Amino acid sequence: MKQDTVIKILFVTDQLELAERIISHLRNSGIAVRPARAANEAEFLAALDSLGPDLVLAAPAARDLSLAEVARLIGASARDIALLALLEHVDAAALVQAALAGARGVALAGNSEHLRGAVLQEFEALGARRAVRRLEAALREANRRCDALLDSSRDPIAYVHEGMHVRANQAYLDMLGFESFDEIEGQTLLDLVANHDAEDFRGLLKRLARGEPPPARLEAHLKRADGSVFEALLEFSQAAFEGEPCLQIVARREQADEGLIEQLQRDPVTGLFNRSHFIDLLGEAVTEAGRGRNDQAVLLVEPDHFNSVVERIGVSNVDALLCALVDRLRGALGLNDAAARFSDHAFALLLRARPHESVQVLCSALAQAVSGAILDLGSHSLAVTISIGGSLMGEKNANTAAVLDQAGNMLRNAQGEGGNRFALHDPAAQERAIAEKDQRWHNLLRDALAHGRFVLYHQQVIALNGSEGALSELLLRMDGAQGLVLPGVFMPVAARHGLLPAIDRWVLREAIRLLASPGFSEQSFFVKLSTPSMLDAKLAEWMGEKLRESGVAGGRLIIEFQENEVVTNLKPAKRFAQQLRELGCRVALERFGVGLNSFQLLDHVDAEFLKIDRSFVNDLARNAENQKRVRELAQQAQARGKQTVAEWVEDVSSVSLLFGAGIGYVQGNFQHEPERLEV
């Protein structure tokens, strides 16, 4: 599931607290949720129209709306909505009752792991059903277009099933001297082969019947309807006709220029295959992997610090560098392996007939073949290193896009850890790989904390209503070996290893130091803090000491928390917000507006700024539902005297709509690209 995917969930329960708790569990586990709640039929029908839910979580004990009635209403709506029975505990009787009522499955309200798994499973199944419907529609359209293309093609094309003609275009009929397909429908392909080729062709049909793959090309003599014979080159490929597997045959009078074909498949600089041909080869390998073959892998290779190397040798020597690298790589590859220039300075390798356990050995050999050589490039001699990312191929990841994405992710991991190394995605050992990667990132984070390798950027928060004051949000990055690392990569690791409080204190210390410097005397900073910091009873006292030492007014710090974190930690959040007020600091609630009763939070945590959830800003110009929700949030915030901020604003039309809705501030790359701060 994509990170920015929002699951729309309709709760049918009398217990508001239960729904809020489940929403918080899901969001804490990384699932973006847009919820609604219904307690009776009228509310349920209204929510079907206003929310358009993906899933319904219904408590069988709901007073005014039974599980069976919910299932009936979903069925009557003619919508594909997954229904889960929301149970506090489960036994055989509860499972039977839920199934009889029409639920697809159950979700345990008190077990966050089961709840998350059940929601994701049903949402992914729903996505698969939607994808199947889209594919079916696309297939119908593709079949219609293919049929039209087949009829208009100048190439003679026929489809043969079990040796019998089931479809042929007019060019095929003309070539053989037939007026209509009715004349050859049901005839075998063997009937059209000249007598002196018949025996060989009969053997071919027997091999095909046993499931052997067809030859790519075959020269044969064919008979026309009038009995004359001519030479033809037949090209075979596997196909399907009306859902049945068959053989597609393209008959050509002239043989293609093999030398020209070979030339078109090659990169002119390196002599390797080009990207297009490599994708074709990879597609064939993926098909074989889906059938159970597990001795293949794909590797992506890039020279480390390429831009720095180019600055040293000059652009004119880049081609020579790439050719020198290719020479080193070729020496370590086998006859069954295929290599391609995949992009400007990246290479792709398809390894075949190599057991998975030997791929690591080859990767090590490739890296050593490059790092152990001195490359002579005109007047320059230098040593370079490479990073390798790869994916072992098997049934679990038999998909061209998937294996390339996996190899690309592994390449970035290798580069992020300093380069001159390799990383492999092994679908059979994914958990082990995740654990090893997690430990490496943990070590990098501890090193970053110890040696000051974190970097701060800031992004302006711009007023739409003429308010004064320079506001910016601080954005944290980590300085990695291959460039800056975004928090979406390292913060989950920091959370798992208890490093969030230390990182938060580093950010706060640097924020206060910056605010005390002359260049930021008129500035105020939004600073995100994690939940562990909110729960830290000593943090407010520490912040007070730092503010007093620097002489910075507390009001120039706007401490920011996520709404769902506050909901599930209401008492400590209320305590900490009060402590911040005593320091003069202000409070902001981020991702605001997606809870069932977001504004009730303000009775406990009195935040000055409400940063509305980014899902409401996505595609704002074309989404009437989001526009309506933004207006409602702005109106309620104004009634309470609160400032509203819209994040991730990326176009001028959204700015205009947000201004019209009454939003006070906007933030996004459209207004201001994040700018590095020297800390």
C-alpha positions as CSV (number, residue, x, y, z in Angstrom):
1,M,0.0,0.0,0.0
2,K,1.3,3.4,-0.9
3,Q,2.2,5.7,2.0
4,D,-0.1,8.5,0.9
5,T,-3.1,6.1,0.5
6,V,-6.0,7.0,2.8
7,I,-8.4,4.3,3.9
8,K,-12.0,5.5,4.4
9,I,-13.5,3.6,7.3
10,L,-17.1,3.8,8.5
11,F,-17.6,2.7,12.1
12,V,-21.0,1.3,13.2
13,T,-20.8,1.3,17.0
14,D,-22.5,3.1,19.9
15,Q,-19.1,3.6,21.5
16,L,-17.3,6.8,20.3
17,E,-14.3,6.0,22.5
18,L,-13.8,2.6,20.9
19,A,-13.8,4.1,17.4
20,E,-11.3,6.8,18.4
21,R,-9.1,4.2,20.0
22,I,-9.1,2.1,16.8
23,I,-8.4,5.1,14.6
24,S,-5.4,6.0,16.8
25,H,-4.1,2.4,16.7
26,L,-4.3,2.4,12.9
27,R,-2.6,5.8,12.5
28,N,0.2,4.9,14.9
29,S,0.9,1.8,12.8
30,G,1.3,4.0,9.7
31,I,-2.2,3.7,8.2
32,A,-3.8,6.9,7.1
33,V,-7.5,6.8,8.0
34,R,-10.5,9.1,7.1
35,P,-13.3,8.0,9.5
36,A,-16.9,8.5,10.0
37,R,-19.3,6.9,12.5
38,A,-23.0,5.8,12.2
39,A,-25.3,4.6,15.0
40,N,-28.5,4.1,13.0
41,E,-29.7,3.5,9.4
42,A,-30.1,7.2,8.5
43,E,-26.6,8.1,9.6
44,F,-25.3,5.0,7.8
45,L,-26.9,5.9,4.5
46,A,-25.7,9.5,4.8
47,A,-22.2,8.3,5.5
48,L,-22.2,6.1,2.4
49,D,-22.8,9.1,0.2
50,S,-20.6,11.6,2.1
51,L,-17.6,9.4,2.9
52,G,-17.8,6.7,0.2
53,P,-16.2,4.2,2.6
54,D,-13.7,1.5,1.6
55,L,-14.4,-0.6,4.8
56,V,-17.1,-0.8,7.3
57,L,-16.2,-1.9,10.9
58,A,-19.4,-2.8,12.6
59,A,-19.9,-3.9,16.2
60,P,-22.6,-6.7,16.3
61,A,-23.8,-5.3,19.6
62,A,-24.7,-1.9,18.1
63,R,-28.1,-0.9,19.5
64,D,-29.9,0.4,16.5
65,L,-28.1,-1.3,13.6
66,S,-27.4,-5.0,13.6
67,L,-24.5,-6.6,11.6
68,A,-27.0,-8.3,9.3
69,E,-28.7,-5.0,8.6
70,V,-25.4,-3.3,7.8
71,A,-24.6,-6.1,5.3
72,R,-28.1,-5.7,3.8
73,L,-27.6,-1.9,3.4
74,I,-24.2,-2.4,1.8
75,G,-25.7,-4.9,-0.6
76,A,-28.5,-2.6,-1.5
77,S,-26.1,0.2,-2.3
78,A,-24.5,-1.9,-5.0
79,R,-21.1,-0.8,-3.9
80,D,-18.0,-3.0,-3.3
81,I,-17.4,-2.3,0.4
82,A,-15.6,-4.7,2.7
83,L,-17.5,-5.4,6.0
84,L,-15.6,-6.5,9.1
85,A,-17.3,-7.5,12.3
86,L,-15.7,-5.6,15.2
87,L,-15.4,-8.0,18.1
88,E,-14.0,-7.6,21.6
89,H,-13.2,-11.3,21.8
90,V,-13.6,-14.2,19.4
91,D,-14.8,-17.8,19.6
92,A,-16.4,-20.3,17.2
93,A,-19.9,-19.0,17.8
94,A,-18.9,-15.4,17.2
95,L,-17.2,-16.4,14.0
96,V,-20.2,-18.3,12.7
97,Q,-22.6,-15.5,13.6
98,A,-20.4,-12.9,11.9
99,A,-20.2,-15.0,8.7
100,L,-23.9,-15.7,8.7
101,A,-24.6,-12.0,9.1
102,G,-22.6,-11.3,5.9
103,A,-19.2,-10.1,7.3
104,R,-16.1,-10.9,5.2
105,G,-14.1,-11.3,8.3
106,V,-13.6,-10.1,11.9
107,A,-11.3,-7.6,13.6
108,L,-10.4,-7.8,17.3
109,A,-10.9,-4.3,18.8
110,G,-8.5,-5.0,21.6
111,N,-5.7,-6.4,19.6
112,S,-4.0,-3.7,17.6
113,E,-1.9,-6.1,15.5
114,H,-4.9,-8.2,14.5
115,L,-6.9,-5.1,13.8
116,R,-4.2,-3.7,11.6
117,G,-3.7,-6.9,9.8
118,A,-7.5,-7.4,9.2
119,V,-7.9,-3.9,7.9
120,L,-4.9,-4.1,5.6
121,Q,-5.9,-7.5,4.3
122,E,-9.4,-6.4,3.4
123,F,-8.3,-3.1,1.9
124,E,-5.7,-4.9,-0.2
125,A,-8.4,-7.4,-1.3
126,L,-10.7,-4.5,-2.1
127,G,-7.9,-2.9,-4.1
128,A,-7.3,-6.2,-5.9
129,R,-11.0,-6.4,-6.8
130,R,-11.0,-2.9,-8.1
131,A,-7.8,-3.5,-10.0
132,V,-9.4,-6.6,-11.6
133,R,-12.4,-4.6,-12.7
134,R,-10.1,-1.9,-14.2
135,L,-8.0,-4.6,-15.9
136,E,-11.1,-6.3,-17.3
137,A,-12.3,-3.0,-18.8
138,A,-8.8,-2.4,-20.1
139,L,-8.6,-5.9,-21.5
140,R,-11.9,-5.5,-23.3
141,E,-10.7,-2.2,-24.8
142,A,-7.3,-3.7,-25.6
143,N,-8.9,-6.7,-27.3
144,R,-11.1,-4.4,-29.3
145,R,-8.1,-2.3,-30.4
146,C,-6.0,-5.4,-31.1
147,D,-8.7,-6.9,-33.2
148,A,-8.9,-3.7,-35.2
149,L,-5.1,-3.6,-35.5
150,L,-5.0,-7.2,-36.5
151,D,-7.4,-6.6,-39.3
152,S,-5.6,-3.5,-40.5
153,S,-2.1,-5.0,-40.2
154,R,-0.2,-5.6,-43.4
155,D,1.6,-8.5,-41.8
156,P,-0.1,-11.9,-42.3
157,I,-1.1,-13.0,-38.8
158,A,-3.0,-16.1,-37.6
159,Y,-3.8,-17.7,-34.2
160,V,-3.6,-21.5,-33.9
161,H,-5.1,-23.6,-31.1
162,E,-4.1,-27.2,-30.9
163,G,-2.9,-27.0,-34.5
164,M,-6.2,-25.5,-35.8
165,H,-6.8,-22.0,-37.1
166,V,-9.0,-20.0,-34.8
167,R,-8.4,-16.5,-36.2
168,A,-6.6,-14.9,-39.2
169,N,-6.4,-11.4,-40.6
170,Q,-7.1,-10.4,-44.2
171,A,-3.4,-10.2,-45.0
172,Y,-2.9,-13.8,-44.0
173,L,-5.9,-14.9,-46.1
174,D,-4.6,-12.9,-49.1
175,M,-1.2,-14.4,-48.8
176,L,-2.7,-17.9,-49.0
177,G,-5.3,-17.0,-51.6
178,F,-8.5,-17.3,-49.5
179,E,-11.3,-14.9,-49.7
180,S,-12.7,-15.3,-46.2
181,F,-11.8,-17.0,-42.9
182,D,-14.6,-19.4,-43.2
183,E,-12.5,-21.2,-45.9
184,I,-9.7,-22.1,-43.4
185,E,-11.5,-22.1,-40.1
186,G,-11.0,-25.5,-38.5
187,Q,-8.1,-26.4,-40.9
188,T,-4.9,-27.4,-39.3
189,L,-1.7,-25.5,-39.9
190,L,-0.2,-28.7,-41.3
191,D,-2.8,-28.5,-44.2
192,L,-1.1,-25.4,-45.5
193,V,2.5,-26.7,-45.4
194,A,4.1,-28.1,-48.5
195,N,4.5,-31.8,-48.7
196,H,8.4,-31.8,-48.4
197,D,8.2,-29.8,-45.1
198,A,5.2,-31.7,-43.7
199,E,7.1,-34.3,-41.7
200,D,9.3,-31.7,-40.0
201,F,6.3,-29.6,-39.3
202,R,4.3,-32.6,-37.9
203,G,7.2,-33.1,-35.4
204,L,7.0,-29.5,-34.4
205,L,3.3,-29.7,-33.7
206,K,3.9,-32.8,-31.5
207,R,6.5,-31.0,-29.5
208,L,4.2,-28.0,-29.0
209,A,1.4,-30.4,-27.9
210,R,3.8,-31.7,-25.2
211,G,4.2,-28.2,-23.9
212,E,7.6,-27.4,-25.3
213,P,8.2,-23.7,-26.3
214,P,7.9,-22.8,-30.0
215,P,10.9,-21.7,-32.0
216,A,11.3,-18.0,-32.4
217,R,11.5,-18.4,-36.2
218,L,11.1,-21.2,-38.8
219,E,11.5,-21.2,-42.5
220,A,8.9,-23.3,-44.3
221,H,7.2,-23.7,-47.7
222,L,3.4,-22.9,-47.6
223,K,0.7,-23.8,-50.1
224,R,-1.8,-21.4,-51.5
225,A,-5.4,-22.2,-52.2
226,D,-4.6,-22.7,-55.9
227,G,-1.9,-25.3,-55.0
228,S,1.2,-23.0,-55.7
229,V,4.0,-23.1,-53.1
230,F,6.1,-20.2,-51.7
231,E,8.8,-19.7,-49.1
232,A,7.9,-18.0,-45.9
233,L,9.5,-17.1,-42.6
234,L,7.2,-18.0,-39.7
235,E,7.6,-16.2,-36.4
236,F,6.0,-17.9,-33.3
237,S,5.0,-16.5,-30.0
238,Q,2.7,-17.6,-27.1
239,A,-0.7,-15.8,-27.1
240,A,-4.3,-16.2,-26.0
241,F,-7.5,-16.1,-27.9
242,E,-10.8,-15.8,-26.1
243,G,-9.2,-16.9,-22.9
244,E,-7.6,-20.0,-24.4
245,P,-3.8,-20.4,-24.8
246,C,-2.8,-20.5,-28.5
247,L,0.1,-19.8,-30.8
248,Q,0.4,-16.5,-32.7
249,I,2.0,-16.9,-36.2
250,V,3.4,-14.0,-38.2
251,A,4.3,-15.1,-41.8
252,R,6.8,-13.0,-43.6
253,R,8.1,-13.3,-47.2
254,E,11.5,-11.8,-46.3
255,Q,13.8,-12.5,-43.5
256,A,14.7,-9.6,-41.3
257,D,18.3,-8.2,-41.3
258,E,19.7,-9.9,-38.2
259,G,22.7,-7.5,-38.2
260,L,20.4,-4.5,-38.1
261,I,18.3,-6.1,-35.3
262,E,21.4,-6.7,-33.3
263,Q,22.6,-3.1,-33.9
264,L,19.3,-1.7,-32.7
265,Q,19.5,-3.7,-29.4
266,R,22.9,-2.3,-28.5
267,D,24.1,0.9,-26.8
268,P,26.5,2.6,-29.2
269,V,29.0,3.7,-26.5
270,T,29.5,0.6,-24.4
271,G,28.4,-2.1,-26.8
272,L,26.0,-3.5,-24.1
273,F,22.4,-4.1,-24.6
274,N,20.2,-1.0,-24.4
275,R,17.5,-0.4,-21.8
276,S,14.7,-1.4,-24.1
277,H,16.1,-4.8,-25.0
278,F,17.1,-5.5,-21.4
279,I,13.5,-4.9,-20.3
280,D,12.4,-7.5,-22.9
281,L,15.0,-10.0,-21.6
282,L,13.9,-9.3,-18.0
283,G,10.3,-9.8,-18.9
284,E,11.2,-13.3,-20.3
285,A,13.2,-14.0,-17.1
286,V,10.3,-12.9,-14.9
287,T,7.9,-15.2,-16.8
288,E,10.3,-18.1,-16.1
289,A,10.5,-17.1,-12.4
290,G,6.8,-17.2,-12.1
291,R,6.9,-20.8,-13.4
292,G,9.2,-21.8,-10.5
293,R,12.7,-21.1,-11.9
294,N,14.8,-19.7,-9.0
295,D,18.3,-19.3,-10.4
296,Q,18.0,-15.8,-11.7
297,A,18.7,-12.3,-10.3
298,V,18.8,-8.7,-11.6
299,L,21.5,-6.3,-10.5
300,L,21.8,-2.5,-10.9
301,V,25.3,-1.1,-10.8
302,E,26.4,2.6,-10.5
303,P,29.9,4.1,-10.0
304,D,30.1,5.9,-6.6
305,H,30.3,9.7,-6.3
306,F,29.9,9.9,-10.1
307,N,29.5,13.7,-10.2
308,S,32.8,14.2,-8.3
309,V,34.6,11.8,-10.6
310,V,33.3,13.7,-13.7
311,E,34.6,16.9,-12.2
312,R,38.0,15.4,-12.0
313,I,38.2,13.8,-15.4
314,G,36.1,16.2,-17.4
315,V,32.9,15.5,-19.4
316,S,34.9,14.5,-22.5
317,N,36.2,11.4,-20.7
318,V,32.9,10.1,-19.4
319,D,32.4,7.7,-22.3
320,A,35.9,6.3,-21.8
321,L,35.2,5.8,-18.1
322,L,32.0,3.9,-18.8
323,C,33.7,1.7,-21.3
324,A,36.5,1.0,-18.8
325,L,34.0,0.0,-16.2
326,V,32.2,-2.3,-18.7
327,D,35.5,-4.0,-19.4
328,R,36.0,-4.7,-15.7
329,L,32.4,-6.0,-15.3
330,R,32.5,-8.2,-18.3
331,G,35.4,-10.1,-17.0
332,A,33.4,-11.3,-14.0
333,L,30.2,-12.3,-15.9
334,G,29.3,-15.6,-17.4
335,L,28.1,-16.6,-20.8
336,N,24.5,-16.9,-19.7
337,D,24.5,-13.4,-18.1
338,A,23.2,-10.3,-19.9
339,A,24.5,-6.7,-19.3
340,A,22.9,-3.4,-20.4
341,R,23.4,0.3,-20.1
342,F,20.3,1.1,-18.1
343,S,20.7,4.9,-17.8
344,D,23.4,7.6,-18.2
345,H,25.8,6.0,-15.7
346,A,23.9,2.9,-14.5
347,F,24.2,-0.6,-15.7
348,A,21.8,-3.5,-15.3
349,L,22.8,-7.2,-15.2
350,L,20.5,-10.2,-15.7
351,L,22.1,-13.2,-14.1
352,R,20.9,-16.6,-15.3
353,A,21.6,-20.1,-14.3
354,R,23.1,-18.9,-11.0
355,P,21.9,-20.3,-7.7
356,H,20.9,-17.5,-5.4
357,E,23.6,-18.4,-2.9
358,S,26.3,-17.7,-5.6
359,V,25.0,-14.2,-6.4
360,Q,26.6,-12.6,-3.4
361,V,29.9,-14.2,-4.5
362,L,29.5,-12.6,-7.9
363,C,28.6,-9.2,-6.5
364,S,31.7,-9.2,-4.4
365,A,33.8,-10.2,-7.4
366,L,32.3,-7.4,-9.5
367,A,33.0,-4.8,-6.8
368,Q,36.6,-6.1,-6.4
369,A,37.1,-6.1,-10.2
370,V,36.4,-2.4,-10.3
371,S,37.9,-1.2,-7.0
372,G,41.1,-3.2,-7.5
373,A,41.9,-1.5,-10.9
374,I,43.5,1.7,-12.0
375,L,41.6,3.1,-14.9
376,D,43.6,5.0,-17.6
377,L,41.5,7.8,-19.1
378,G,43.6,9.9,-21.4
379,S,45.7,12.0,-19.2
380,H,44.0,10.8,-16.1
381,S,44.5,7.7,-14.0
382,L,42.1,7.0,-11.2
383,A,40.5,4.3,-9.0
384,V,36.8,4.2,-8.7
385,T,34.3,2.0,-6.8
386,I,30.8,0.9,-7.5
387,S,27.6,0.2,-5.6
388,I,25.4,-2.8,-6.5
389,G,21.8,-3.3,-5.7
390,G,20.1,-6.5,-6.7
391,S,16.9,-8.6,-6.4
392,L,16.9,-12.4,-6.4
393,M,14.0,-13.5,-8.6
394,G,11.4,-16.1,-7.6
395,E,7.7,-16.8,-7.6
396,K,7.1,-14.3,-4.8
397,N,8.4,-11.3,-6.9
398,A,7.8,-12.4,-10.4
399,N,7.0,-9.0,-11.7
400,T,9.3,-6.8,-13.9
401,A,8.5,-3.5,-12.1
402,A,8.8,-5.2,-8.7
403,V,12.3,-6.6,-9.2
404,L,13.5,-3.4,-10.7
405,D,12.1,-1.4,-7.7
406,Q,13.6,-3.8,-5.3
407,A,17.0,-3.7,-7.0
408,G,16.8,0.1,-7.1
409,N,16.0,0.3,-3.3
410,M,18.9,-2.0,-2.6
411,L,21.2,0.2,-4.7
412,R,20.2,3.3,-2.8
413,N,20.8,1.4,0.5
414,A,24.3,0.4,-0.6
415,Q,25.0,4.0,-1.6
416,G,23.6,5.4,1.6
417,E,25.9,3.3,3.6
418,G,29.0,4.7,2.0
419,G,29.2,2.9,-1.4
420,N,31.7,0.3,-2.5
421,R,29.4,-2.4,-1.4
422,F,26.3,-4.4,-2.5
423,A,22.9,-5.1,-1.1
424,L,20.5,-7.8,-2.3
425,H,16.7,-8.2,-1.9
426,D,16.0,-11.8,-1.1
427,P,12.2,-12.5,-1.1
428,A,12.9,-15.8,0.8
429,A,14.8,-14.1,3.6
430,Q,13.1,-10.7,3.8
431,E,12.7,-10.6,7.6
432,R,16.4,-11.2,8.1
433,A,17.3,-8.5,5.6
434,I,14.9,-6.0,7.3
435,A,16.5,-6.8,10.7
436,E,20.0,-6.3,9.3
437,K,19.1,-3.1,7.6
438,D,17.4,-1.8,10.7
439,Q,20.6,-2.4,12.7
440,R,22.7,-0.6,10.2
441,W,20.5,2.4,10.3
442,H,20.4,2.3,14.1
443,N,24.2,2.4,14.1
444,L,24.2,5.3,11.6
445,L,21.7,7.2,13.8
446,R,23.8,6.8,16.9
447,D,26.8,8.0,15.0
448,A,24.8,11.0,13.7
449,L,23.8,12.0,17.2
450,A,27.4,11.5,18.5
451,H,29.1,13.5,15.7
452,G,26.5,16.1,14.8
453,R,25.5,14.8,11.4
454,F,21.9,16.0,11.5
455,V,20.9,19.0,9.3
456,L,18.1,21.5,9.7
457,Y,16.1,23.1,6.9
458,H,13.3,25.5,7.2
459,Q,10.2,26.1,5.2
460,Q,8.2,29.4,5.4
461,V,4.6,29.3,6.7
462,I,3.0,32.1,4.7
463,A,0.0,34.1,5.9
464,L,-3.0,34.5,3.5
465,N,-4.9,37.0,5.7
466,G,-2.3,39.7,6.3
467,S,-1.1,38.4,9.7
468,E,2.3,39.7,10.7
469,G,5.3,37.7,11.9
470,A,7.8,35.4,10.2
471,L,6.9,31.8,10.7
472,S,8.9,28.8,9.5
473,E,8.7,25.1,10.1
474,L,12.0,23.3,11.0
475,L,12.6,20.2,8.9
476,L,15.1,17.6,10.0
477,R,17.5,15.8,7.6
478,M,20.5,13.5,8.2
479,D,23.8,13.9,6.3
480,G,24.4,10.6,4.7
481,A,27.3,9.3,2.6
482,Q,25.4,9.8,-0.6
483,G,23.6,13.0,0.3
484,L,20.7,14.0,2.6
485,V,18.5,11.4,4.1
486,L,14.8,12.3,4.7
487,P,13.2,11.6,8.1
488,G,10.7,9.2,6.5
489,V,13.7,6.8,6.2
490,F,15.4,7.2,9.6
491,M,12.7,8.3,12.0
492,P,10.9,4.9,12.1
493,V,14.2,3.3,13.0
494,A,14.8,5.9,15.7
495,A,11.3,5.2,17.1
496,R,12.0,1.4,17.3
497,H,15.3,2.0,19.1
498,G,14.2,4.7,21.5
499,L,16.2,7.5,20.0
500,L,13.4,10.0,19.3
501,P,13.8,11.9,22.6
502,A,17.5,12.5,22.0
503,I,16.8,13.7,18.4
504,D,14.0,16.0,19.6
505,R,16.3,17.6,22.2
506,W,18.9,18.1,19.5
507,V,16.4,19.9,17.3
508,L,15.0,22.0,20.2
509,R,18.6,23.0,21.3
510,E,19.5,24.1,17.8
511,A,16.2,25.9,17.2
512,I,16.7,27.9,20.4
513,R,20.3,28.7,19.4
514,L,19.2,29.9,16.0
515,L,16.4,32.1,17.4
516,A,18.9,33.7,19.7
517,S,21.2,34.6,16.8
518,P,20.9,38.1,15.1
519,G,19.7,36.7,11.8
520,F,16.6,35.2,13.3
521,S,15.5,37.9,15.7
522,E,12.1,38.3,14.2
523,Q,11.5,34.6,13.4
524,S,9.3,31.9,15.1
525,F,9.7,28.2,14.5
526,F,7.2,25.3,14.3
527,V,9.0,22.4,15.8
528,K,7.7,18.8,15.6
529,L,8.1,16.7,18.7
530,S,7.5,13.0,19.0
531,T,5.1,11.2,21.4
532,P,8.0,10.0,23.7
533,S,9.0,13.6,24.2
534,M,5.4,14.6,25.0
535,L,5.5,11.9,27.7
536,D,8.8,13.1,29.1
537,A,8.0,14.7,32.4
538,K,11.4,16.5,32.5
539,L,11.4,18.0,29.0
540,A,9.5,21.2,29.8
541,E,12.0,22.0,32.6
542,W,14.9,21.4,30.3
543,M,13.3,23.6,27.6
544,G,12.8,26.4,30.2
545,E,16.5,26.3,31.2
546,K,17.6,26.5,27.5
547,L,15.2,29.4,26.8
548,R,16.4,31.3,29.9
549,E,20.1,30.7,29.0
550,S,19.6,32.0,25.5
551,G,17.2,34.9,26.3
552,V,14.7,33.7,23.8
553,A,11.0,34.3,24.4
554,G,9.0,31.0,24.6
555,G,6.4,32.4,22.2
556,R,8.8,32.1,19.4
557,L,8.6,28.3,19.7
558,I,5.4,26.6,18.3
559,I,5.5,23.0,19.5
560,E,3.7,20.7,17.1
561,F,2.1,17.3,17.8
562,Q,-0.1,15.0,15.7
563,E,-3.8,15.0,16.6
564,N,-4.0,11.2,16.8
565,E,-1.1,11.0,19.2
566,V,-2.8,13.6,21.5
567,V,-6.1,11.6,21.4
568,T,-4.4,8.4,22.8
569,N,-2.2,10.3,25.3
570,L,-4.7,12.9,26.4
571,K,-3.7,13.3,30.1
572,P,0.1,13.7,29.5
573,A,-0.6,15.8,26.4
574,K,-2.8,18.2,28.5
575,R,-0.1,18.3,31.2
576,F,2.7,19.1,28.7
577,A,0.6,21.7,26.9
578,Q,0.0,23.5,30.2
579,Q,3.8,23.4,30.9
580,L,4.5,24.8,27.5
581,R,2.0,27.7,28.2
582,E,3.8,28.4,31.4
583,L,7.0,28.8,29.4
584,G,5.2,31.1,26.9
585,C,5.4,28.5,24.1
586,R,2.6,28.0,21.7
587,V,1.1,24.6,20.6
588,A,0.1,23.3,17.1
589,L,-1.9,20.2,16.3
590,E,-0.8,18.6,13.0
591,R,-2.9,16.3,10.7
592,F,-5.9,17.9,12.2
593,G,-9.5,17.2,11.2
594,V,-9.4,13.4,10.5
595,G,-10.7,12.3,14.0
596,L,-14.3,11.8,14.8
597,N,-14.4,14.8,17.1
598,S,-11.3,16.8,16.4
599,F,-12.5,20.0,17.9
600,Q,-13.3,18.4,21.2
601,L,-9.5,18.0,21.7
602,L,-9.3,21.8,22.1
603,D,-11.2,21.6,25.4
604,H,-8.2,19.7,26.8
605,V,-5.2,20.8,24.7
606,D,-5.7,24.5,23.8
607,A,-3.7,24.7,20.6
608,E,-3.2,28.1,18.8
609,F,-2.5,26.5,15.4
610,L,-4.4,23.8,13.6
611,K,-2.5,22.2,10.7
612,I,-5.2,20.5,8.7
613,D,-4.5,17.0,7.4
614,R,-2.7,16.9,4.1
615,S,-5.2,14.4,2.7
616,F,-7.7,17.3,2.5
617,V,-5.3,19.4,0.3
618,N,-4.5,16.6,-2.2
619,D,-6.2,17.3,-5.5
620,L,-8.1,20.1,-3.9
621,A,-9.1,21.8,-7.1
622,R,-10.9,18.7,-8.4
623,N,-12.2,17.2,-5.2
624,A,-15.5,18.9,-4.0
625,E,-15.6,16.7,-0.9
626,N,-12.2,18.0,0.2
627,Q,-13.2,21.6,-0.5
628,K,-16.3,21.2,1.7
629,R,-14.3,19.7,4.5
630,V,-11.7,22.4,4.4
631,R,-14.4,25.1,4.6
632,E,-16.0,23.4,7.6
633,L,-12.7,23.1,9.4
634,A,-11.8,26.8,8.7
635,Q,-15.3,28.0,10.0
636,Q,-15.1,25.9,13.2
637,A,-11.5,27.1,13.8
638,Q,-12.5,30.7,13.3
639,A,-15.4,30.3,15.7
640,R,-12.9,29.2,18.4
641,G,-10.3,31.8,17.6
642,K,-7.8,29.4,16.2
643,Q,-5.3,29.8,13.3
644,T,-5.4,27.2,10.5
645,V,-2.5,26.1,8.3
646,A,-2.7,24.0,5.1
647,E,0.4,22.0,4.4
648,W,1.7,20.4,1.2
649,V,0.1,23.1,-1.0
650,E,1.6,22.7,-4.5
651,D,-0.3,24.9,-6.9
652,V,-1.9,28.3,-7.3
653,S,-5.4,27.0,-7.7
654,S,-5.2,25.4,-4.3
655,V,-3.9,28.6,-2.7
656,S,-6.9,30.5,-4.1
657,L,-9.4,27.9,-2.9
658,L,-7.8,27.8,0.6
659,F,-8.0,31.6,0.8
660,G,-11.6,31.5,-0.2
661,A,-12.3,28.9,2.4
662,G,-10.8,31.1,5.2
663,I,-7.6,29.2,5.8
664,G,-5.0,31.5,7.5
665,Y,-1.7,30.1,6.4
666,V,-0.3,27.9,3.7
667,Q,2.9,25.8,3.5
668,G,4.5,23.9,0.7
669,N,7.1,23.8,-2.0
670,F,5.0,26.0,-4.3
671,Q,5.4,28.9,-1.9
672,H,8.9,28.2,-0.6
673,E,11.4,25.4,-1.2
674,P,12.9,24.1,2.0
675,E,16.1,26.1,2.7
676,R,19.1,24.8,4.6
677,L,20.1,26.4,7.9
678,E,23.6,26.6,9.2
679,V,23.5,25.2,12.7
